[in-house]
Amino acid sequence: MMYIGMVLLFLGGLVLIGMVFAPPARRVAARRRIAPGTVYQSAVSRVVSRAGDRAVEAVGSRVAFGAAHPFSEASLELAGIKTNPQTFLISVVSAAGALSSIGVLLGLGLGPLPTVLFGAIGLVLGPVAAVVIVRMRTAKRRAIFADQLDDTLQLLAGNLRAGHGLSQAIDAVSRYAESPTAEEFARIANESRIGRDLGEVLMNTADRMNSDDFKWAAQAIGINRETGGNLAEVLLRTAATIRERNQIRRQVKALSAEGRMSASILIGLPIVVFAIVLIMQPNYLAPFFADWMGIAALCVALVLMTIGTIWMSAVVKVKF
């Protein structure tokens, strides 16, 4: 082995000397040889891109992403996820496969039954986690829209007072407001341009964002379009009412923060402790998978955890 190491060192020195005294001819980088404005792609990136496009086409031809699908285009758009349903579904399947592999590795030291069980749990956990993430992002986006609504109405009223029409005011909000208000008002402006009734578009947006406050504003705009009057003043009064409601909502959220934190700790603590013990001392939990009594105890614990989670979530959720 020593002689082989000496030979390898000698050959490495010869290669180094050759590269110093006889360097290869200089080559112009490929990025500098392509035309301006052309996106450079290496051979590996082209192969990966083609494989990804074929996978997306295969998923799109076999899976129907209807309105009821949890990963439909409307659901992803409402959650603020900038990708198509096919790519997102491929990511979910890949994550489920990775979690299943991790579960199998964790269960190898506990026997065949835990290996299969943890693999199945990891396989199911991927889609469930994806659905939860989409719903959480949707709820967060709707909450941000509700918090921005009073400023949005003030911006609309300011544009109307400056002499702009309602369509121009909506377009100004879509250009100068923050996300997600800007995105939703851009959708309103685009749909109204193609001929849809503005009142209907506003009500659809209120339903999409699940906002009663914006529904009141849409009703006020619709009534004003039929009866006439000072729309800017109506919007300012509506904004003042919504601002007061938001203040009360924030107070309720602050007062219930301790209960929600306690519920999160009580729900997550057993799961975290079980996972840590399973990783650090798998033999400590091996008796639970040795016979049917241990498996039955785990099933009862899972059922009780599920009931407790639903109960605690209902208790700490304050409807306003």
Salt bridges, closest charged atoms under 4 A:
GLU77 OE2 - ARG187 NH1 2.81
ASP150 OD2 - ARG243 NE 3.70
ASP171 OD2 - ARG175 NE 3.02
ASP171 OD1 - ARG193 NH2 2.82
GLU183 OE2 - LYS82 NZ 3.77
GLU183 OE1 - ARG141 NH2 2.62
GLU184 OE2 - ARG141 NH1 3.03
GLU184 OE2 - ARG208 NH2 2.89
GLU191 OE2 - ARG187 NE 3.38
GLU191 OE1 - ARG196 NH1 3.21
ASP197 OD1 - ARG225 NH1 3.92
GLU200 OE2 - ARG196 NH2 3.16
ASP207 OD1 - LYS215 NZ 3.52
ASP213 OD1 - ARG245 NE 2.95
ASP213 OD2 - ARG249 NH2 3.60
GLU233 OE1 - ARG161 NH2 3.29
GLU233 OE2 - ARG237 NE 3.64
